[in-house]
Amino acid sequence: MQKIVPFLWYNDNAEEAVKRYTTIFKRSRIEKVVPFNEAGAKATKRPEGSVMTASFELADEQFAAINGGPVFRFTPAISLYVSCETEEEIDSLYRKLSPGGDVLMPFQKYPFSEKYCWITDAFGLSWQLNLEQREQKITPALLFINKQAGKAEEAINLYTSTFTNSSIKYLARYEAGEEGIEGAVKHATFSLNGQDFIAMDSHTNGDFTFNEAVSFVVNCETQDEVDYFWQKLSDGGDEKAQQCGWLKDRFGVSWQIVPAILPQLLGGGDREKSQRAMQAMLKMKKLDITKLQDAYDGK
């Protein structure tokens, strides 16, 4: 199981988005679709039996999507950066992802790349496509902008100190005379539990920042793990945003600290048991594995 899974929030079109993405990217598939049960439908005002979540793979990386309604909208603060192997590949991805979206940086040659673009797709999700002449790979990219500008390195240090098997692989800073805050992160790649992430400090202003439209699920095997990641990532964060395993860290990035058994409890074959587990979860902030299991078992 992938330790950290990007979780995407859609306005009732998650299934459409997932089907489209899995036909566009290499080594992709839909893994599981979970419908809203009675408790989930009542809490979210979504139709019972409609698609709640979908887990899927793109280029061998795991993702998840939810139909959460119009509460949160994607912003360029978190984008998906795609390394492309050939011109044919990047041209194809651009043709398939760009219709109905917006262009943030035009598809063209740049000093740092022979071909690159930053776009949003028809669902509002932000993508960076870059010709790197290596096997297709998708990496979450975090843009620290507005009040968070200049904090990318602090965030990288927090994340790499929290997760095991983590390191800073590359970090370039803005130098004197360049656009951007001198010494701030121009571009960095770091690894968390063996998974790559990208971070940048913005040198421009924008009317957006991090929000819950993209969060990161941390799959935990034990309650000790849940407790550890909850304490580390919630420290200094927004306490009002803590519910059902969700939290916001001190930079505004959203995380879900989730027991690995949770999908089994919420999406198992026994509807009544799953309803009880869902009702228990909805009352929690930090998730408690024993209480969730007890609710599922009817104890």
Backbone bond lengths (Angstrom), bond angles and torsions (degrees), N, CA, C in turn:
res aa  C-N    CA-C-N  psi(-1)  N-CA   C-N-CA  omega(-1)  CA-C   N-CA-C  phi
1 M - - - 1.467 - - 1.525 110.40 -
2 Q 1.337 116.37 133.57 1.459 121.34 178.39 1.530 108.56 -67.09
3 K 1.324 118.13 133.08 1.463 121.74 -174.74 1.524 111.98 -67.92
4 I 1.322 117.38 -44.71 1.466 121.99 -176.49 1.523 108.25 -119.84
5 V 1.320 116.88 123.11 1.462 121.58 -175.54 1.523 110.01 -121.08
6 P 1.344 118.98 119.47 1.465 120.65 173.72 1.527 110.26 -61.34
7 F 1.337 115.48 133.31 1.462 122.49 -174.19 1.531 107.72 -121.29
8 L 1.329 116.71 120.24 1.461 122.55 -170.30 1.527 110.77 -109.32
9 W 1.329 116.50 131.85 1.468 123.33 -175.21 1.529 109.30 -102.30
10 Y 1.342 116.29 119.72 1.463 121.23 -178.63 1.520 111.43 -116.47
11 N 1.327 115.11 156.94 1.456 122.55 178.08 1.532 108.84 -92.87
12 D 1.338 115.32 73.04 1.462 122.82 175.44 1.534 114.57 65.21
13 N 1.324 117.44 18.52 1.471 119.07 176.27 1.532 111.27 -130.61
14 A 1.339 116.44 28.61 1.463 120.19 -179.76 1.517 111.68 -61.57
15 E 1.329 117.14 -42.04 1.458 120.12 -177.45 1.527 110.46 -63.35
16 E 1.330 117.08 -42.16 1.467 121.02 177.79 1.517 110.89 -61.49
17 A 1.354 116.34 -44.71 1.462 120.71 -179.38 1.524 111.24 -63.23
18 V 1.323 116.79 -46.01 1.460 120.69 -178.19 1.529 111.20 -63.00
19 K 1.326 116.46 -42.39 1.467 119.32 178.21 1.526 110.67 -61.86
20 R 1.327 117.22 -39.88 1.457 120.13 179.89 1.526 111.08 -66.68
21 Y 1.331 117.22 -47.56 1.461 120.37 -177.38 1.530 111.75 -61.77
22 T 1.323 116.79 -40.24 1.464 119.26 -176.59 1.525 112.81 -72.93
23 T 1.324 117.67 -12.13 1.468 119.92 172.65 1.525 111.79 -93.62
24 I 1.328 117.39 -12.51 1.465 121.96 -175.52 1.528 111.62 -94.08
25 F 1.338 116.82 -41.17 1.462 120.58 -172.18 1.522 112.03 -97.90
26 K 1.312 114.95 152.00 1.456 121.57 177.95 1.526 110.48 -69.40
27 R 1.355 115.53 156.38 1.455 122.44 173.89 1.530 111.08 48.33
28 S 1.326 114.43 55.23 1.463 121.26 -174.31 1.522 110.97 -126.70
29 R 1.335 115.86 150.71 1.459 120.68 177.96 1.520 110.00 -165.92
30 I 1.325 116.69 155.69 1.460 122.38 171.58 1.526 107.16 -88.23
31 E 1.315 117.38 126.03 1.459 121.42 -176.71 1.525 112.26 -90.07
32 K 1.344 117.09 -51.57 1.464 119.93 -175.68 1.514 110.07 -156.16
33 V 1.316 116.48 140.38 1.457 122.74 174.78 1.528 107.63 -117.66
34 V 1.347 116.41 128.12 1.464 121.91 -178.17 1.526 109.07 -115.53
35 P 1.338 118.62 125.64 1.466 120.97 179.80 1.529 111.70 -84.45
36 F 1.329 116.57 162.15 1.457 121.30 172.70 1.525 108.97 -69.63
37 N 1.336 116.13 127.08 1.454 118.63 170.22 1.530 108.41 -86.55
38 E 1.317 116.91 -177.29 1.467 120.37 -174.47 1.527 112.21 -59.94
39 A 1.346 116.94 -44.76 1.464 120.68 -178.43 1.520 111.19 -65.78
40 G 1.328 116.67 -44.07 1.460 120.21 179.74 1.517 111.92 -65.47
41 A 1.330 116.81 -39.70 1.460 120.84 179.66 1.520 110.93 -65.04
42 K 1.327 116.59 -40.91 1.465 120.39 -179.90 1.518 111.22 -65.97
43 A 1.342 116.72 -40.69 1.470 120.77 -177.78 1.521 112.35 -70.36
44 T 1.320 117.24 -32.79 1.473 120.89 -174.60 1.524 113.63 -106.28
45 K 1.355 115.73 -5.94 1.475 120.89 -177.29 1.531 112.20 61.01
46 R 1.326 115.72 33.70 1.455 122.05 174.91 1.523 108.68 -103.07
47 P 1.314 119.36 153.81 1.466 121.36 -179.34 1.529 111.71 -63.80
48 E 1.335 116.50 130.73 1.453 120.53 176.16 1.525 109.88 -61.29
49 G 1.310 116.66 134.74 1.455 121.62 -178.49 1.511 114.58 90.58
50 S 1.346 117.66 -13.89 1.468 120.14 176.39 1.522 109.33 -76.30
51 V 1.325 116.98 166.75 1.461 121.12 -175.74 1.529 110.98 -67.83
52 M 1.337 116.19 122.29 1.455 121.53 174.67 1.525 110.05 -90.83
53 T 1.327 116.43 -61.10 1.463 120.65 -178.73 1.524 110.33 -133.45
54 A 1.323 114.35 156.77 1.459 121.41 173.43 1.519 107.57 -136.75
55 S 1.318 116.42 130.71 1.466 120.87 172.96 1.522 107.71 -103.43
56 F 1.338 116.21 140.05 1.455 120.17 -173.85 1.519 110.62 -155.53
57 E 1.332 115.61 165.26 1.462 122.02 178.21 1.516 109.94 -119.45
58 L 1.329 115.70 139.11 1.465 123.31 171.43 1.518 107.54 -129.11
59 A 1.322 117.20 122.73 1.469 121.74 -179.44 1.529 110.92 50.58
60 D 1.333 116.27 43.13 1.466 124.63 176.80 1.530 113.95 73.22
61 E 1.343 118.14 2.05 1.459 120.89 177.87 1.525 109.63 -99.90
62 Q 1.343 116.62 139.50 1.458 121.27 -179.23 1.524 111.10 -85.42
63 F 1.333 114.78 139.87 1.461 122.92 176.37 1.524 108.29 -136.80
64 A 1.329 116.04 164.98 1.458 121.27 172.66 1.518 108.26 -139.46
65 A 1.333 115.93 152.49 1.460 121.55 179.77 1.518 108.47 -136.41
66 I 1.337 115.94 151.05 1.456 121.87 178.94 1.520 110.07 -133.55
67 N 1.309 116.73 144.98 1.459 121.73 168.60 1.524 107.58 -89.33
68 G 1.306 116.34 95.11 1.460 120.79 -174.83 1.513 114.58 -106.62
69 G 1.350 117.36 -1.16 1.455 119.70 -177.62 1.520 112.07 85.21
70 P 1.344 117.51 -171.23 1.463 121.89 -172.24 1.521 114.83 -85.93
71 V 1.330 117.24 23.99 1.464 120.98 -175.38 1.527 111.91 -69.20
72 F 1.332 116.74 -44.81 1.466 121.74 -177.57 1.524 109.70 -124.71
73 R 1.313 115.97 146.28 1.464 121.90 178.46 1.526 109.31 -124.05
74 F 1.327 115.85 142.48 1.463 120.69 178.06 1.522 110.92 -59.53
75 T 1.323 115.94 145.36 1.462 122.09 171.90 1.530 108.39 -131.26
76 P 1.344 118.11 162.41 1.472 120.06 177.71 1.521 114.24 -70.38
77 A 1.345 117.18 -0.40 1.468 118.95 178.24 1.522 111.37 -60.86
78 I 1.330 117.02 -31.96 1.465 120.71 171.70 1.522 107.64 -127.34
79 S 1.313 115.19 120.11 1.464 121.48 178.91 1.526 108.83 -123.42
80 L 1.317 115.05 169.40 1.464 121.07 174.75 1.521 107.60 -108.54
81 Y 1.317 115.42 116.83 1.460 123.62 -175.69 1.532 108.28 -93.49
82 V 1.325 116.28 122.00 1.460 121.17 -175.37 1.526 110.25 -111.01
83 S 1.319 115.91 116.61 1.466 121.40 172.88 1.523 108.08 -83.02
84 C 1.330 115.97 126.12 1.472 120.88 -176.11 1.517 110.26 -113.13
85 E 1.328 115.12 145.39 1.468 120.22 -174.23 1.518 112.86 -88.06
86 T 1.337 117.67 -36.79 1.472 121.05 -175.26 1.520 110.52 -133.10
87 E 1.342 115.37 163.28 1.466 119.68 175.46 1.521 110.75 -63.74
88 E 1.298 116.30 -37.72 1.473 119.55 178.72 1.526 110.66 -60.32
89 E 1.320 115.90 -40.17 1.464 120.47 -179.08 1.521 111.32 -67.20
90 I 1.324 118.22 -48.31 1.464 120.25 -177.69 1.534 110.97 -67.78
91 D 1.328 116.78 -36.03 1.468 119.98 176.80 1.531 110.35 -63.08
92 S 1.323 116.57 -42.52 1.459 121.01 -179.79 1.524 111.27 -64.56
93 L 1.334 117.06 -44.26 1.462 120.17 179.47 1.526 111.19 -62.69
94 Y 1.313 116.12 -40.09 1.465 119.70 179.10 1.531 110.22 -63.19
95 R 1.325 116.91 -44.84 1.473 120.53 -179.40 1.524 111.26 -62.23
96 K 1.321 117.06 -35.51 1.464 120.08 -174.31 1.527 113.24 -88.09
97 L 1.329 118.11 -26.65 1.461 120.90 -177.15 1.535 113.67 -94.20
98 S 1.313 117.58 -28.34 1.468 120.02 -171.37 1.524 116.12 -77.95
99 P 1.354 121.47 -30.01 1.468 119.32 -176.88 1.534 112.47 -57.79
100 G 1.325 115.10 130.05 1.458 120.80 179.77 1.506 114.32 84.30
101 G 1.334 117.39 -1.92 1.460 120.69 -179.25 1.513 112.24 -108.14
102 D 1.325 116.34 -162.26 1.464 123.10 179.82 1.523 109.94 -123.94
103 V 1.330 115.22 157.70 1.462 121.65 177.65 1.525 109.00 -104.81
104 L 1.313 116.78 119.75 1.463 121.79 177.85 1.522 110.85 -94.27
105 M 1.327 117.15 -38.07 1.458 123.32 170.83 1.522 106.46 -137.04
106 P 1.336 118.48 125.44 1.475 121.91 -172.81 1.528 112.97 -60.29
107 F 1.313 114.56 154.61 1.469 122.72 178.69 1.522 107.97 -78.75
108 Q 1.335 116.21 103.72 1.462 120.59 -175.04 1.532 110.02 -168.13
109 K 1.313 115.09 -174.89 1.458 121.83 176.30 1.524 109.81 -82.44
110 Y 1.329 116.10 141.72 1.460 122.64 177.26 1.529 108.54 -132.03
111 P 1.328 118.13 164.45 1.465 119.89 177.95 1.530 113.01 -56.55
112 F 1.325 116.65 -27.23 1.463 120.76 -177.33 1.518 113.03 -98.69
113 S 1.343 118.25 -3.29 1.465 119.39 -176.28 1.520 110.96 -160.51
114 E 1.321 116.48 144.59 1.457 121.42 174.56 1.526 111.48 -70.04
115 K 1.344 116.85 -31.35 1.461 121.96 177.08 1.521 108.64 -149.19
116 Y 1.329 114.84 128.43 1.459 120.10 -177.88 1.520 108.72 -158.93
117 C 1.348 115.90 149.55 1.460 120.90 170.43 1.515 109.19 -153.90
118 W 1.326 115.26 159.54 1.462 123.31 173.35 1.515 105.48 -128.02
119 I 1.333 116.61 115.84 1.455 121.24 -173.53 1.525 110.41 -135.96
120 T 1.330 116.53 165.39 1.450 121.27 165.21 1.519 107.72 -113.22
121 D 1.332 116.29 149.93 1.456 119.52 179.06 1.534 110.22 -91.88
122 A 1.319 117.36 -174.06 1.466 121.72 -176.52 1.526 112.52 -64.91
123 F 1.340 117.24 -18.96 1.455 121.51 178.98 1.534 112.22 -93.46
124 G 1.330 116.53 -4.32 1.460 121.38 179.94 1.506 114.95 94.76
125 L 1.348 117.60 -6.66 1.461 120.44 -179.96 1.524 110.44 -71.10
126 S 1.321 116.07 139.26 1.463 122.60 -174.37 1.529 111.15 -94.34
127 W 1.340 115.64 133.81 1.467 122.79 -179.38 1.520 109.97 -128.78
128 Q 1.331 116.11 141.74 1.461 122.35 167.41 1.527 107.35 -115.13
129 L 1.313 116.20 124.37 1.465 121.72 178.80 1.518 108.45 -110.55
130 N 1.322 116.82 128.45 1.464 120.36 -177.06 1.526 110.13 -138.18
131 L 1.328 116.19 131.96 1.460 121.96 177.12 1.523 108.68 -80.81
132 E 1.326 116.46 110.43 1.466 121.21 -176.97 1.518 112.84 -122.91
133 Q 1.333 116.72 -1.39 1.460 122.15 178.85 1.525 111.31 55.47
134 R 1.326 114.75 45.53 1.462 121.15 172.22 1.520 107.97 -143.60
135 E 1.326 116.44 165.24 1.453 121.97 -174.85 1.530 111.10 -54.21
136 Q 1.329 115.07 140.47 1.457 120.93 -177.58 1.533 111.00 -52.02
137 K 1.333 115.09 129.79 1.461 121.47 -177.84 1.525 108.23 -147.10
138 I 1.324 116.71 140.36 1.458 122.13 179.84 1.524 109.13 -115.81
139 T 1.333 116.34 125.98 1.457 122.28 -175.32 1.522 110.01 -128.40
140 P 1.331 119.91 126.97 1.464 120.78 174.98 1.528 110.76 -63.68
141 A 1.339 115.88 136.22 1.464 121.47 -177.73 1.523 109.25 -124.31
142 L 1.328 116.39 126.09 1.457 122.59 -177.52 1.523 109.89 -105.89
143 L 1.326 116.77 127.64 1.457 123.27 179.45 1.524 108.57 -109.64
144 F 1.320 116.62 115.51 1.457 122.03 -179.36 1.530 107.97 -91.06
145 I 1.330 115.88 110.28 1.454 122.15 -169.19 1.521 109.89 -133.59
146 N 1.337 116.12 161.16 1.459 123.12 -179.06 1.527 110.65 57.58
147 K 1.327 119.28 -123.35 1.456 121.51 -177.12 1.526 112.33 -65.06
148 Q 1.327 116.64 -20.64 1.464 120.21 -179.51 1.527 112.91 -91.48
149 A 1.320 117.87 -7.08 1.463 121.06 -179.06 1.528 109.81 -59.02
150 G 1.310 115.70 133.34 1.457 121.18 -178.84 1.519 113.69 91.56
151 K 1.334 117.34 -1.45 1.461 121.10 -177.08 1.532 113.56 -105.67
152 A 1.329 117.26 5.45 1.465 119.57 -176.25 1.527 111.74 -59.48
153 E 1.321 117.51 -43.89 1.470 119.57 -177.42 1.523 111.18 -66.15
154 E 1.332 116.76 -39.07 1.467 119.95 176.80 1.532 110.28 -60.67
155 A 1.339 116.00 -42.27 1.462 120.13 179.24 1.523 110.96 -65.20
156 I 1.321 117.23 -44.71 1.462 121.26 178.94 1.529 110.31 -57.52
157 N 1.331 115.75 -43.66 1.464 119.77 -179.56 1.528 111.44 -64.45
158 L 1.346 116.90 -38.91 1.458 119.68 177.32 1.527 110.65 -63.97
159 Y 1.314 115.85 -47.98 1.466 119.24 -175.51 1.533 111.75 -66.36
160 T 1.336 117.53 -43.62 1.472 119.57 -178.09 1.529 111.82 -71.42
161 S 1.335 117.71 -22.56 1.467 119.51 176.13 1.524 111.49 -84.19
162 T 1.327 117.07 -16.61 1.466 121.61 -178.04 1.526 111.64 -87.54
163 F 1.332 116.85 -41.72 1.465 121.25 -176.96 1.529 110.45 -96.53
164 T 1.326 116.48 141.23 1.459 120.48 176.25 1.527 109.45 -74.66
165 N 1.328 115.34 167.40 1.465 121.50 179.59 1.523 110.87 51.14
166 S 1.338 116.15 48.87 1.463 122.05 -175.41 1.518 110.48 -125.72
167 S 1.342 115.42 152.52 1.462 119.42 -179.72 1.520 110.01 -163.86
168 I 1.318 115.43 159.71 1.466 122.01 171.09 1.523 106.43 -92.45
169 K 1.309 116.78 117.24 1.463 121.44 -174.19 1.527 112.06 -90.97
170 Y 1.327 116.63 -31.50 1.463 120.30 -178.21 1.521 108.07 -159.54
171 L 1.329 117.60 137.51 1.458 121.04 177.28 1.524 109.42 -148.33
172 A 1.316 116.59 119.15 1.467 122.95 175.92 1.523 108.63 -114.33
173 R 1.323 116.37 137.92 1.465 121.19 -177.33 1.535 111.08 -109.57
174 Y 1.324 114.81 156.47 1.462 119.56 171.15 1.527 108.80 -70.37
175 E 1.316 115.42 131.88 1.457 120.40 179.47 1.522 110.25 -100.58
176 A 1.320 115.95 167.79 1.467 120.96 179.92 1.521 109.53 -57.43
177 G 1.318 116.69 135.21 1.460 121.78 179.77 1.507 114.41 91.41
178 E 1.344 117.85 -14.25 1.454 120.82 177.28 1.527 110.31 -87.24
179 E 1.343 115.64 158.88 1.454 119.48 171.38 1.515 108.26 -64.11
180 G 1.313 116.05 141.41 1.452 118.92 179.75 1.512 111.99 108.72
181 I 1.336 114.66 167.18 1.460 121.22 -178.81 1.531 108.99 -74.36
182 E 1.326 116.65 122.23 1.460 119.83 -179.30 1.535 110.17 -56.02
183 G 1.324 116.31 128.45 1.450 121.86 -179.69 1.514 114.55 90.24
184 A 1.349 116.65 -13.49 1.462 119.91 178.73 1.527 109.66 -74.30
185 V 1.322 116.03 169.04 1.461 121.28 -174.35 1.527 110.25 -81.06
186 K 1.330 115.24 116.18 1.464 120.30 174.28 1.522 110.32 -78.83
187 H 1.314 115.42 -42.42 1.468 120.60 177.88 1.522 108.23 -163.41
188 A 1.329 115.86 132.36 1.462 119.84 178.19 1.516 109.50 -140.72
189 T 1.320 115.40 144.99 1.462 122.39 171.63 1.517 107.38 -119.83
190 F 1.321 115.96 130.36 1.459 119.79 178.61 1.521 109.33 -138.42
191 S 1.309 115.31 159.07 1.460 121.97 -175.17 1.521 109.86 -117.88
192 L 1.345 116.67 132.86 1.456 122.60 175.70 1.525 107.84 -121.45
193 N 1.310 115.75 116.96 1.462 120.89 -178.20 1.528 111.06 53.23
194 G 1.330 116.14 34.62 1.454 121.39 178.82 1.512 114.81 86.40
195 Q 1.339 118.98 -1.66 1.459 122.50 178.55 1.524 110.13 -101.40
196 D 1.335 116.27 136.81 1.459 120.60 -177.51 1.526 112.28 -85.23
197 F 1.336 114.62 144.11 1.455 124.03 173.95 1.525 107.77 -137.05
198 I 1.332 115.41 158.58 1.459 122.35 177.65 1.523 108.11 -121.73
199 A 1.328 117.30 144.94 1.460 121.51 175.67 1.519 109.73 -139.24
200 M 1.327 115.61 145.01 1.462 122.44 178.81 1.522 108.94 -145.41
201 D 1.335 116.66 145.09 1.463 121.84 166.87 1.526 108.00 -91.69
202 S 1.318 116.80 133.08 1.457 120.13 -179.55 1.520 110.87 -77.39
203 H 1.343 116.10 140.64 1.462 120.27 174.37 1.531 110.51 -101.34
204 T 1.337 117.17 7.18 1.464 121.92 177.71 1.526 109.45 -125.92
205 N 1.325 115.83 163.71 1.453 120.63 175.54 1.520 109.27 -92.06
206 G 1.298 116.94 157.67 1.452 121.86 177.90 1.511 109.52 -158.26
207 D 1.318 116.39 161.71 1.466 120.23 -177.56 1.527 110.78 -96.63
208 F 1.324 117.05 34.18 1.463 120.91 -178.60 1.520 109.73 -143.66
209 T 1.316 115.04 164.12 1.455 121.50 173.68 1.527 107.49 -157.69
210 F 1.319 117.64 -165.22 1.455 121.13 178.62 1.528 110.59 -66.94
211 N 1.309 117.38 145.99 1.459 122.13 170.81 1.526 109.61 -151.88
212 E 1.331 116.04 -176.04 1.455 120.51 -173.70 1.524 114.21 -76.81
213 A 1.334 117.74 -3.18 1.467 119.24 -179.93 1.523 111.66 -61.59
214 V 1.333 116.67 -30.77 1.471 120.99 170.29 1.525 107.35 -125.44
215 S 1.312 115.76 119.85 1.459 121.47 175.64 1.524 108.04 -125.68
216 F 1.316 115.41 173.65 1.458 120.37 -179.69 1.533 109.28 -124.47
217 V 1.322 115.49 116.66 1.456 121.72 177.66 1.527 109.19 -79.73
218 V 1.325 116.55 128.47 1.462 121.79 174.20 1.522 107.32 -107.03
219 N 1.320 116.97 111.24 1.468 121.97 -178.04 1.530 110.03 -80.87
220 C 1.339 115.44 123.06 1.463 121.25 -174.29 1.524 110.37 -118.16
221 E 1.318 116.85 134.56 1.459 121.80 -178.79 1.523 112.55 -84.41
222 T 1.321 118.28 -27.86 1.462 121.45 -174.23 1.533 110.16 -133.24
223 Q 1.344 115.39 165.72 1.464 119.88 176.09 1.524 110.65 -66.59
224 D 1.311 117.12 -33.69 1.471 119.59 177.08 1.527 110.45 -59.32
225 E 1.333 116.52 -41.11 1.461 119.94 177.33 1.525 111.41 -64.36
226 V 1.333 116.52 -44.39 1.467 120.61 177.54 1.526 109.64 -56.62
227 D 1.325 116.48 -48.51 1.466 121.56 -178.43 1.522 111.19 -61.62
228 Y 1.331 115.75 -42.45 1.472 120.78 -177.93 1.517 111.62 -63.06
229 F 1.329 117.07 -53.55 1.465 119.60 -176.91 1.528 111.37 -67.78
230 W 1.319 117.51 -34.48 1.466 120.35 177.61 1.533 110.25 -62.17
231 Q 1.337 116.34 -46.81 1.467 120.11 -178.90 1.518 111.41 -65.13
232 K 1.333 116.74 -45.03 1.461 120.78 -176.47 1.532 112.36 -65.61
233 L 1.328 116.99 -45.74 1.461 120.34 -172.25 1.520 113.15 -86.38
234 S 1.322 118.25 -23.56 1.467 119.88 179.69 1.517 112.72 -86.08
235 D 1.331 117.74 -13.69 1.466 122.10 -177.83 1.532 110.39 -58.69
236 G 1.334 116.34 116.64 1.455 120.92 -179.47 1.509 113.94 82.09
237 G 1.339 117.58 3.15 1.458 121.34 -177.39 1.518 112.58 -89.12
238 D 1.313 115.67 -168.59 1.460 123.31 -176.74 1.524 109.51 -88.73
239 E 1.334 117.12 107.68 1.461 120.72 -177.65 1.523 112.21 -66.34
240 K 1.336 117.76 -28.86 1.460 120.91 -179.86 1.531 111.59 -67.08
241 A 1.334 116.66 -21.13 1.467 120.91 -177.70 1.519 112.10 -91.45
242 Q 1.339 117.30 8.32 1.455 120.70 -177.37 1.524 110.10 -94.48
243 Q 1.319 116.23 109.00 1.462 120.60 176.49 1.528 109.64 -163.29
244 C 1.315 115.78 147.21 1.477 122.51 176.18 1.520 112.87 50.42
245 G 1.342 116.81 35.68 1.453 120.69 179.55 1.518 114.40 87.68
246 W 1.346 117.40 -5.97 1.465 121.42 178.99 1.528 109.72 -87.84
247 L 1.333 116.18 146.45 1.459 121.55 172.13 1.521 109.49 -149.92
248 K 1.325 115.08 160.12 1.469 121.24 171.45 1.512 108.17 -114.33
249 D 1.333 116.76 130.96 1.456 119.49 178.59 1.531 110.43 -80.23
250 R 1.301 117.00 -177.08 1.466 121.13 -173.71 1.527 113.02 -66.77
251 F 1.332 117.26 -13.09 1.464 121.42 179.65 1.534 111.92 -100.55
252 G 1.324 116.58 -2.90 1.462 120.49 -179.34 1.513 114.24 92.36
253 V 1.332 117.85 1.75 1.463 121.29 177.50 1.525 109.05 -77.89
254 S 1.327 117.02 134.84 1.462 122.23 -177.13 1.528 111.63 -93.44
255 W 1.329 114.58 138.07 1.459 122.42 178.77 1.525 108.57 -130.70
256 Q 1.319 116.38 152.10 1.454 122.55 171.03 1.530 107.87 -120.60
257 I 1.324 115.77 117.12 1.460 120.86 -179.45 1.528 106.36 -96.31
258 V 1.320 116.21 104.54 1.462 121.45 -163.38 1.535 111.37 -124.92
259 P 1.330 117.92 128.68 1.471 119.42 171.13 1.524 110.19 -62.33
260 A 1.307 117.01 136.95 1.466 120.43 -177.80 1.523 111.89 -60.43
261 I 1.330 117.14 -22.93 1.463 121.24 -178.93 1.530 112.57 -79.39
262 L 1.341 117.92 -11.73 1.461 120.63 -172.69 1.532 114.10 -57.15
263 P 1.348 120.36 -46.36 1.470 118.96 178.44 1.518 112.80 -56.16
264 Q 1.331 116.67 -36.16 1.463 120.46 178.94 1.530 110.51 -66.84
265 L 1.341 116.65 -38.84 1.462 120.43 -179.33 1.527 111.95 -70.77
266 L 1.325 116.56 -38.12 1.465 119.97 -176.43 1.522 112.99 -87.15
267 G 1.312 117.01 -25.45 1.459 119.61 -174.70 1.504 114.22 -120.87
268 G 1.341 116.00 22.85 1.459 119.45 179.34 1.515 111.67 -72.39
269 G 1.313 115.30 177.54 1.458 120.12 -175.69 1.515 114.32 -76.34
270 D 1.344 117.37 -18.59 1.460 120.77 -178.68 1.518 109.20 -92.81
271 R 1.322 115.94 105.58 1.468 121.41 -174.67 1.528 112.38 -60.22
272 E 1.328 117.17 -44.31 1.473 120.68 -177.13 1.522 111.28 -63.27
273 K 1.345 116.89 -42.38 1.456 120.40 179.30 1.534 111.03 -64.58
274 S 1.333 116.24 -43.20 1.468 120.46 179.70 1.521 111.37 -64.16
275 Q 1.339 116.64 -35.45 1.466 120.86 176.89 1.523 110.20 -61.20
276 R 1.328 115.96 -44.66 1.469 119.61 -179.12 1.527 110.94 -64.42
277 A 1.335 117.63 -40.65 1.465 120.86 178.76 1.523 110.61 -64.83
278 M 1.337 117.45 -41.05 1.461 121.53 178.05 1.521 110.67 -62.36
279 Q 1.316 117.48 -45.56 1.464 120.87 179.99 1.523 111.11 -61.71
280 A 1.328 117.31 -38.34 1.461 121.09 177.86 1.519 111.02 -66.13
281 M 1.335 116.81 -43.86 1.458 121.12 -179.06 1.526 111.45 -62.12
282 L 1.323 117.20 -39.24 1.459 121.14 -176.66 1.528 112.60 -64.29
283 K 1.323 117.45 -16.75 1.463 121.56 179.51 1.528 112.34 -93.32
284 M 1.333 117.06 -5.06 1.461 121.23 -173.82 1.524 112.86 -101.04
285 K 1.309 115.37 157.75 1.459 122.86 164.09 1.537 106.44 -99.05
286 K 1.325 116.86 -83.88 1.465 119.71 171.04 1.528 107.86 -72.62
287 L 1.316 117.45 135.53 1.454 120.78 -176.16 1.537 111.49 -79.41
288 D 1.311 114.54 140.13 1.456 122.57 -179.25 1.527 107.90 -114.46
289 I 1.320 116.78 112.33 1.462 121.72 -174.64 1.527 111.35 -61.41
290 T 1.329 117.07 -44.61 1.468 119.94 -177.83 1.528 110.87 -62.10
291 K 1.323 117.70 -45.15 1.464 121.02 -179.50 1.522 111.38 -66.21
292 L 1.306 117.44 -37.51 1.473 120.72 177.15 1.529 110.71 -65.09
293 Q 1.344 115.95 -44.21 1.461 120.10 179.11 1.526 111.26 -65.49
294 D 1.339 116.28 -40.81 1.461 120.41 178.79 1.525 111.07 -62.57
295 A 1.346 115.77 -41.06 1.463 119.37 178.83 1.512 109.99 -64.00
296 Y 1.307 116.53 -42.61 1.480 121.82 178.91 1.530 110.32 -60.85
297 D 1.337 115.78 -40.60 1.470 121.02 -177.47 1.529 112.73 -82.27
298 G 1.339 116.07 -5.75 1.466 119.46 179.36 1.511 114.50 77.80
299 K 1.319 117.25 24.38 1.470 121.07 -179.64 1.533 111.37 -85.49
